[in-house]
Amino acid sequence: MFKVVRKVFAAACIAVGLLASVVQAAELKIGFKAEITSADPHVLNSANRNIWVHVYDSLVAQDHQLRPKPGLALSWRMLNPTTWEFKLRPDVKFHDGQTMTAEDVKYSIERAMNLSGPRTFRSYLREVSAISVSAPLTVQVKTKHVSPTLPDNLGLIAILPRSLGEHVSEESFANGKSAIGTGPYRFGSWLHGQKLVLTKNPTYWGEKEPWDTVSFQFIPREPARAAALLSGSLDIINDITANMETSLRAFKLVSVTSYMLNYLALDQFRDSSPFVRDASGAPLKKNPMKDLKVRQAMTMAINRDGIIKYLMKDDATAALQTVPKGFFGYDADLGMPAYDVAKARELLAQAGYPQGFQLTLHCPNNRYVNDARLCEAVAQQWSQVGIKTDVATMPYAVFQTRAFGSGGSGEPEFSAFLVGNGAVTGDSLTGLVSMIHSYNAAASVGVSNYGRYSNKEVDALIERAAGTTDEATRADLQRQASRLALSDVAIIPLQHLNASWAMKKSLVLTPRADGFTMAMDIRQK
């Protein structure tokens, strides 16, 4: 009898233990606006990076204000003007059990430098000339010139095991075979266009995560994300607009000004632009946007304050320049572009377009807050000064292929289009190098300069800034470059987006200036 009792008791204990394990298992369910475009962590895309920082660590991490802090590198120093040394964290394990060494770091940086495609991290590594291993946990990075922002830039590069080899396919990352990092979460599964699941890494070197699994459900439409939160099928959703506040009053709302800049890129390199026509609708042989007066008219025609007040409400701040207030290189003396309809019409007439012209503005419709509506507002304002503007919108996955030059021609396809970009390192030099500097794929500068703006004086200021270690001097050079480029209408800044979330009241989120939604920043009360 006692044996029977013991067996029953043991079975009951097992059942209780199983129940306890089920109760203790913690899942975080995130509703995410933008679908990721690649499983390769060395493919540049902000949504991709938001996801893959859970799986892959980098040498230098970022705090919530995007300032550098130790990651896989415990410390770094400049040995001489063109050599940086990084001391690595010991006993860090990759997800497959391998111990990370300096050889893995060397492999990862070199892979990111050499990866082909229109959207890579090459521009951030353009100054790197060589990587060497001086000890199992010591890496030295030699640069072509003085590179004061190298640690920040290396902080964007995911560290992979060198055992992956020279050629790793997108498919191998996407099915999880090569998705091996050192991060707090492991790759679980990816159902394209729908959902990605991560699982906790029990051997993570850093703070242990409370979430056993984290799922990202890709829901591009805001009402659908909100409905999923309201129904209880999600715990937190990102990219919530002010229009949803009333509907989500039972949830906690958090917002912060982000680095993300929405701006308009204008075709400034083709003699005849494909989506521009004269006032009667016939093709224009001459590209009007190569004329400074036309570009000035286009920026003057936009009522940024009106757009912020009536369309964006609390979802954005009117953009004065490429970085928001508080970032390194911000120019407090740079004023808002003037809104002047009469002057815009006058400038168009002076440029030889008294009747204006016709234009198609291309935009994504599922990438940024109010992206399609923002383009419609701009189109209305351009039309008021004589630039009759149609708006063509499309999913971001389609848009980026056509807008960023990864289509058949290798060049950006559109004449005018909405872009989102920003200083991911909290420093205006990032955007100046990638968005403003003249395009040069071989030198990995201007790689996000989709309008192909070019000004040698601006280039010289950017290059001087990139070559000085004195922060005061560098900040001044970056302000000069911004001032000159914006007076030349290199791009048309519109707004800095606010990052916002809605979540269950039982959760606490520490927001980041990059607007990333990271499980590592989300905790139970």
RADA-V934078 format. One record per residue. N is the residue number from 1. RES is the residue in three letters. PHI is phi in whole degrees, 0 to 359 (999 if undefined). D_FIRST is the distance of its C-alpha to the first C-alpha in Angstrom with 2 decimals. Layout:
BEGIN
N|RES|PHI|D_FIRST + N|RES|PHI|D_FIRST
END
This chain:
BEGIN
1|MET|999|0.00 + 2|PHE|297|3.78 + 3|LYS|296|5.30 + 4|VAL|296|5.07 + 5|VAL|300|6.25 + 6|ARG|297|8.56 + 7|LYS|295|9.80 + 8|VAL|297|10.57 + 9|PHE|296|12.15 + 10|ALA|297|14.02 + 11|ALA|298|15.26 + 12|ALA|296|16.40 + 13|CYS|296|18.20 + 14|ILE|298|19.89 + 15|ALA|298|20.98 + 16|VAL|297|22.35 + 17|GLY|297|24.05 + 18|LEU|296|25.60 + 19|LEU|297|26.74 + 20|ALA|297|28.23 + 21|SER|294|30.05 + 22|VAL|292|31.47 + 23|VAL|296|32.59 + 24|GLN|283|34.13 + 25|ALA|300|35.95 + 26|ALA|246|39.56 + 27|GLU|241|42.15 + 28|LEU|251|45.81 + 29|LYS|248|47.78 + 30|ILE|249|51.54 + 31|GLY|267|54.27 + 32|PHE|241|57.11 + 33|LYS|291|60.63 + 34|ALA|262|61.97 + 35|GLU|285|60.44 + 36|ILE|286|60.56 + 37|THR|255|63.16 + 38|SER|204|61.92 + 39|ALA|269|58.84 + 40|ASP|282|61.14 + 41|PRO|289|61.07 + 42|HIS|262|64.65 + 43|VAL|266|66.02 + 44|LEU|281|67.57 + 45|ASN|190|66.38 + 46|SER|296|65.14 + 47|ALA|295|62.30 + 48|ASN|301|61.18 + 49|ARG|296|61.33 + 50|ASN|305|59.38 + 51|ILE|287|56.47 + 52|TRP|283|56.78 + 53|VAL|293|56.94 + 54|HIS|288|53.18 + 55|VAL|261|52.85 + 56|TYR|240|55.80 + 57|ASP|269|57.09 + 58|SER|232|60.74 + 59|LEU|300|62.57 + 60|VAL|243|63.66 + 61|ALA|269|61.59 + 62|GLN|234|63.01 + 63|ASP|279|62.26 + 64|HIS|288|62.38 + 65|GLN|258|66.20 + 66|LEU|69|66.41 + 67|ARG|270|67.45 + 68|PRO|290|66.31 + 69|LYS|210|63.41 + 70|PRO|302|61.56 + 71|GLY|237|59.42 + 72|LEU|288|58.87 + 73|ALA|263|61.99 + 74|LEU|286|61.57 + 75|SER|203|65.36 + 76|TRP|209|68.64 + 77|ARG|205|72.27 + 78|MET|266|75.70 + 79|LEU|286|76.93 + 80|ASN|206|80.35 + 81|PRO|304|81.82 + 82|THR|234|80.35 + 83|THR|221|77.13 + 84|TRP|252|73.80 + 85|GLU|242|70.97 + 86|PHE|239|67.28 + 87|LYS|264|64.63 + 88|LEU|270|61.23 + 89|ARG|289|57.80 + 90|PRO|280|55.86 + 91|ASP|61|52.46 + 92|VAL|272|52.49 + 93|LYS|254|50.42 + 94|PHE|287|51.26 + 95|HIS|298|48.51 + 96|ASP|268|48.37 + 97|GLY|97|47.81 + 98|GLN|292|51.43 + 99|THR|273|52.98 + 100|MET|289|55.99 + 101|THR|227|59.29 + 102|ALA|297|62.94 + 103|GLU|295|63.44 + 104|ASP|293|61.19 + 105|VAL|295|63.31 + 106|LYS|302|66.50 + 107|TYR|302|65.25 + 108|SER|292|64.25 + 109|ILE|294|67.53 + 110|GLU|295|69.58 + 111|ARG|296|67.65 + 112|ALA|296|68.24 + 113|MET|292|71.91 + 114|ASN|255|72.40 + 115|LEU|295|70.36 + 116|SER|270|72.69 + 117|GLY|127|72.85 + 118|PRO|283|74.43 + 119|ARG|234|71.58 + 120|THR|228|70.57 + 121|PHE|267|70.54 + 122|ARG|302|73.65 + 123|SER|295|75.80 + 124|TYR|282|73.55 + 125|LEU|248|73.88 + 126|ARG|297|77.57 + 127|GLU|273|78.62 + 128|VAL|285|76.24 + 129|SER|252|78.15 + 130|ALA|197|75.62 + 131|ILE|236|72.13 + 132|SER|229|71.51 + 133|VAL|251|68.61 + 134|SER|258|69.64 + 135|ALA|196|66.19 + 136|PRO|306|62.60 + 137|LEU|236|62.17 + 138|THR|226|65.81 + 139|VAL|238|67.74 + 140|GLN|243|71.43 + 141|VAL|243|72.96 + 142|LYS|263|76.70 + 143|THR|245|78.64 + 144|LYS|291|82.05 + 145|HIS|220|83.24 + 146|VAL|301|82.03 + 147|SER|225|78.88 + 148|PRO|293|77.74 + 149|THR|259|75.01 + 150|LEU|303|73.39 + 151|PRO|302|70.11 + 152|ASP|299|69.76 + 153|ASN|292|70.46 + 154|LEU|294|68.05 + 155|GLY|293|65.41 + 156|LEU|267|65.53 + 157|ILE|261|64.66 + 158|ALA|292|61.08 + 159|ILE|263|60.04 + 160|LEU|243|58.64 + 161|PRO|286|57.63 + 162|ARG|295|60.63 + 163|SER|295|58.46 + 164|LEU|295|59.05 + 165|GLY|90|62.48 + 166|GLU|287|65.91 + 167|HIS|240|65.29 + 168|VAL|239|62.28 + 169|SER|277|62.37 + 170|GLU|302|61.60 + 171|GLU|298|59.13 + 172|SER|293|57.25 + 173|PHE|289|56.86 + 174|ALA|293|56.07 + 175|ASN|270|53.19 + 176|GLY|93|51.71 + 177|LYS|300|52.46 + 178|SER|255|55.06 + 179|ALA|279|53.85 + 180|ILE|240|52.92 + 181|GLY|232|53.69 + 182|THR|241|52.52 + 183|GLY|286|52.00 + 184|PRO|290|49.10 + 185|TYR|229|48.14 + 186|ARG|254|47.87 + 187|PHE|297|49.35 + 188|GLY|254|46.81 + 189|SER|203|48.76 + 190|TRP|225|52.12 + 191|LEU|259|52.94 + 192|HIS|309|56.71 + 193|GLY|79|58.15 + 194|GLN|234|54.82 + 195|LYS|203|52.20 + 196|LEU|231|51.35 + 197|VAL|241|47.91 + 198|LEU|243|47.37 + 199|THR|237|44.19 + 200|LYS|297|43.72 + 201|ASN|269|44.74 + 202|PRO|291|42.05 + 203|THR|255|44.46 + 204|TYR|299|47.40 + 205|TRP|288|49.68 + 206|GLY|261|50.42 + 207|GLU|301|48.67 + 208|LYS|286|45.29 + 209|GLU|277|45.31 + 210|PRO|279|42.91 + 211|TRP|265|43.12 + 212|ASP|286|40.82 + 213|THR|224|43.12 + 214|VAL|231|46.64 + 215|SER|244|48.24 + 216|PHE|252|51.96 + 217|GLN|261|52.92 + 218|PHE|276|56.62 + 219|ILE|230|58.14 + 220|PRO|294|61.94 + 221|ARG|273|62.78 + 222|GLU|301|62.32 + 223|PRO|301|61.52 + 224|ALA|290|58.73 + 225|ARG|296|57.29 + 226|ALA|297|57.55 + 227|ALA|297|55.93 + 228|ALA|293|52.96 + 229|LEU|292|52.59 + 230|LEU|298|52.97 + 231|SER|282|50.31 + 232|GLY|92|47.76 + 233|SER|280|47.57 + 234|LEU|233|49.29 + 235|ASP|261|49.01 + 236|ILE|206|52.56 + 237|ILE|227|55.79 + 238|ASN|253|58.99 + 239|ASP|53|62.70 + 240|ILE|265|62.68 + 241|THR|264|66.14 + 242|ALA|298|67.50 + 243|ASN|296|67.77 + 244|MET|265|63.99 + 245|GLU|302|63.62 + 246|THR|296|63.65 + 247|SER|294|61.07 + 248|LEU|251|58.76 + 249|ARG|294|59.20 + 250|ALA|278|55.44 + 251|PHE|242|54.99 + 252|LYS|275|56.15 + 253|LEU|247|59.37 + 254|VAL|228|60.54 + 255|SER|217|63.89 + 256|VAL|207|65.93 + 257|THR|292|69.28 + 258|SER|252|68.69 + 259|TYR|285|70.80 + 260|MET|292|71.03 + 261|LEU|257|74.64 + 262|ASN|265|75.67 + 263|TYR|217|79.17 + 264|LEU|256|81.52 + 265|ALA|265|82.61 + 266|LEU|241|86.09 + 267|ASP|297|87.55 + 268|GLN|239|90.17 + 269|PHE|237|90.65 + 270|ARG|270|91.76 + 271|ASP|291|95.39 + 272|SER|233|94.32 + 273|SER|266|90.94 + 274|PRO|291|89.10 + 275|PHE|246|88.08 + 276|VAL|238|91.32 + 277|ARG|225|94.15 + 278|ASP|282|97.41 + 279|ALA|298|97.96 + 280|SER|269|98.78 + 281|GLY|101|95.70 + 282|ALA|278|97.43 + 283|PRO|302|95.93 + 284|LEU|266|97.23 + 285|LYS|286|98.70 + 286|LYS|250|98.36 + 287|ASN|282|95.04 + 288|PRO|294|95.69 + 289|MET|282|92.76 + 290|LYS|278|94.54 + 291|ASP|265|96.97 + 292|LEU|303|96.05 + 293|LYS|297|97.68 + 294|VAL|294|95.46 + 295|ARG|297|92.32 + 296|GLN|296|93.56 + 297|ALA|298|94.16 + 298|MET|294|90.64 + 299|THR|283|89.01 + 300|MET|292|91.45 + 301|ALA|284|90.60 + 302|ILE|264|86.96 + 303|ASN|269|86.15 + 304|ARG|298|83.09 + 305|ASP|298|82.83 + 306|GLY|295|82.97 + 307|ILE|297|80.24 + 308|ILE|296|77.99 + 309|LYS|290|78.69 + 310|TYR|262|78.50 + 311|LEU|257|76.27 + 312|MET|275|74.02 + 313|LYS|54|73.80 + 314|ASP|264|71.33 + 315|ASP|265|70.21 + 316|ALA|197|72.92 + 317|THR|235|75.82 + 318|ALA|305|79.29 + 319|ALA|269|79.86 + 320|LEU|268|82.80 + 321|GLN|201|82.04 + 322|THR|282|79.40 + 323|VAL|233|77.08 + 324|PRO|281|76.08 + 325|LYS|304|77.07 + 326|GLY|101|75.37 + 327|PHE|274|75.15 + 328|PHE|296|77.16 + 329|GLY|95|80.59 + 330|TYR|295|80.67 + 331|ASP|253|84.28 + 332|ALA|291|84.68 + 333|ASP|267|88.33 + 334|LEU|275|87.71 + 335|GLY|275|88.28 + 336|MET|294|86.89 + 337|PRO|306|88.83 + 338|ALA|295|91.43 + 339|TYR|255|90.92 + 340|ASP|210|94.40 + 341|VAL|297|94.97 + 342|ALA|297|98.77 + 343|LYS|295|98.77 + 344|ALA|298|96.35 + 345|ARG|297|98.74 + 346|GLU|297|101.65 + 347|LEU|295|99.98 + 348|LEU|298|99.22 + 349|ALA|296|102.88 + 350|GLN|296|104.03 + 351|ALA|280|101.83 + 352|GLY|100|103.54 + 353|TYR|233|101.09 + 354|PRO|296|102.82 + 355|GLN|264|101.08 + 356|GLY|75|97.79 + 357|PHE|202|95.66 + 358|GLN|250|92.45 + 359|LEU|210|89.14 + 360|THR|252|85.56 + 361|LEU|259|82.90 + 362|HIS|260|79.64 + 363|CYS|210|76.32 + 364|PRO|285|72.56 + 365|ASN|238|70.78 + 366|ASN|211|67.22 + 367|ARG|248|67.54 + 368|TYR|243|68.92 + 369|VAL|300|68.75 + 370|ASN|57|71.34 + 371|ASP|299|72.79 + 372|ALA|294|74.38 + 373|ARG|292|75.65 + 374|LEU|299|77.09 + 375|CYS|295|79.10 + 376|GLU|297|80.33 + 377|ALA|295|81.55 + 378|VAL|297|83.40 + 379|ALA|300|84.89 + 380|GLN|297|86.27 + 381|GLN|288|87.87 + 382|TRP|295|89.40 + 383|SER|298|90.75 + 384|GLN|293|92.49 + 385|VAL|259|94.64 + 386|GLY|112|95.54 + 387|ILE|263|92.75 + 388|LYS|293|91.38 + 389|THR|241|87.74 + 390|ASP|263|85.17 + 391|VAL|244|81.48 + 392|ALA|241|79.31 + 393|THR|245|75.58 + 394|MET|198|72.79 + 395|PRO|301|69.20 + 396|TYR|300|69.12 + 397|ALA|300|67.91 + 398|VAL|281|71.14 + 399|PHE|302|73.29 + 400|GLN|295|72.58 + 401|THR|297|73.52 + 402|ARG|278|76.87 + 403|ALA|281|77.59 + 404|PHE|259|76.73 + 405|GLY|84|78.64 + 406|SER|263|75.89 + 407|GLY|280|77.45 + 408|GLY|297|79.99 + 409|SER|280|82.88 + 410|GLY|81|80.98 + 411|GLU|242|82.61 + 412|PRO|306|81.44 + 413|GLU|273|82.30 + 414|PHE|269|83.00 + 415|SER|270|86.03 + 416|ALA|213|84.24 + 417|PHE|202|80.50 + 418|LEU|273|77.84 + 419|VAL|233|75.97 + 420|GLY|242|73.23 + 421|ASN|202|73.27 + 422|GLY|181|73.08 + 423|ALA|276|72.96 + 424|VAL|293|69.42 + 425|THR|260|70.16 + 426|GLY|76|71.64 + 427|ASP|224|75.09 + 428|SER|295|78.03 + 429|LEU|299|78.96 + 430|THR|303|76.10 + 431|GLY|289|77.68 + 432|LEU|298|81.21 + 433|VAL|290|80.45 + 434|SER|269|78.52 + 435|MET|262|80.09 + 436|ILE|251|83.65 + 437|HIS|302|84.85 + 438|SER|306|86.79 + 439|TYR|293|84.61 + 440|ASN|209|84.40 + 441|ALA|298|81.47 + 442|ALA|296|82.45 + 443|ALA|269|82.41 + 444|SER|58|79.29 + 445|VAL|237|81.12 + 446|GLY|66|81.59 + 447|VAL|290|78.70 + 448|SER|252|77.84 + 449|ASN|273|81.54 + 450|TYR|283|81.37 + 451|GLY|273|84.80 + 452|ARG|59|86.26 + 453|TYR|300|88.17 + 454|SER|212|90.24 + 455|ASN|212|92.27 + 456|LYS|297|93.29 + 457|GLU|292|93.81 + 458|VAL|296|90.29 + 459|ASP|305|88.92 + 460|ALA|297|90.78 + 461|LEU|295|89.33 + 462|ILE|297|85.77 + 463|GLU|294|86.30 + 464|ARG|295|87.76 + 465|ALA|298|84.80 + 466|ALA|291|82.39 + 467|GLY|250|84.27 + 468|THR|239|84.34 + 469|THR|263|81.81 + 470|ASP|282|83.53 + 471|GLU|295|81.49 + 472|ALA|295|84.34 + 473|THR|296|86.68 + 474|ARG|297|84.06 + 475|ALA|299|83.26 + 476|ASP|294|86.98 + 477|LEU|297|87.49 + 478|GLN|292|84.59 + 479|ARG|293|86.05 + 480|GLN|298|89.43 + 481|ALA|297|87.94 + 482|SER|297|86.10 + 483|ARG|301|89.24 + 484|LEU|293|91.42 + 485|ALA|295|88.97 + 486|LEU|285|88.32 + 487|SER|292|92.05 + 488|ASP|269|92.44 + 489|VAL|53|89.63 + 490|ALA|300|87.58 + 491|ILE|220|84.76 + 492|ILE|245|84.46 + 493|PRO|296|81.68 + 494|LEU|247|80.21 + 495|GLN|197|77.16 + 496|HIS|260|74.29 + 497|LEU|286|71.08 + 498|ASN|269|68.60 + 499|ALA|272|65.01 + 500|SER|216|62.73 + 501|TRP|220|59.11 + 502|ALA|234|57.09 + 503|MET|208|53.42 + 504|LYS|299|50.56 + 505|LYS|292|51.10 + 506|SER|280|47.88 + 507|LEU|255|49.57 + 508|VAL|234|52.18 + 509|LEU|241|54.73 + 510|THR|262|57.22 + 511|PRO|286|60.14 + 512|ARG|243|62.20 + 513|ALA|288|65.94 + 514|ASP|272|65.39 + 515|GLY|73|63.36 + 516|PHE|293|60.45 + 517|THR|257|57.09 + 518|MET|239|54.69 + 519|ALA|302|50.97 + 520|MET|293|51.60 + 521|ASP|258|53.63 + 522|ILE|244|51.11 + 523|ARG|223|48.35 + 524|GLN|285|46.13 + 525|LYS|299|47.48
END
